[in-house]
Amino acid sequence: MEDNQLLQENIIISLGLSNLPDEEKAKIVEQVLNLLQKRIMLRITELVAAEDDAIIEQLSGDFGRLIMYLKTKVPNFDKILEEEVLAVKKELSESVSGNLP
């Protein structure tokens, strides 16, 4: 599958988990989002100045404002986001396909 197609595809579909109950799907999506958030923040914190840490901590409760702030500090934020989403989807897809009988 092409990267662009994988990037656009729903993670549940990408992983072949469409038959799971909605409750399980919601748990998986939440776990993937948490993983993505951690990975993105790790990359971003390497790029912003130390004095931005306090502001980032203050904004951590307001995701929308945090993203807007980070976009001003990290010009390639959208590219980093895209790279991490793609990497997670690829890693999870490979992991799932490797565990199939």
Buried (B, 14 or more C-beta within 10 A) or exposed (E): EEEEEBBEBEBBEBBEBEEBEEEEBEEBBEEBEEBBBEBBBEBBBEBBEEEBEEBBEEBEEEEEEBBEBBEEBBEEBEEBBBBBBBEBBBEBBEEEEEEEE
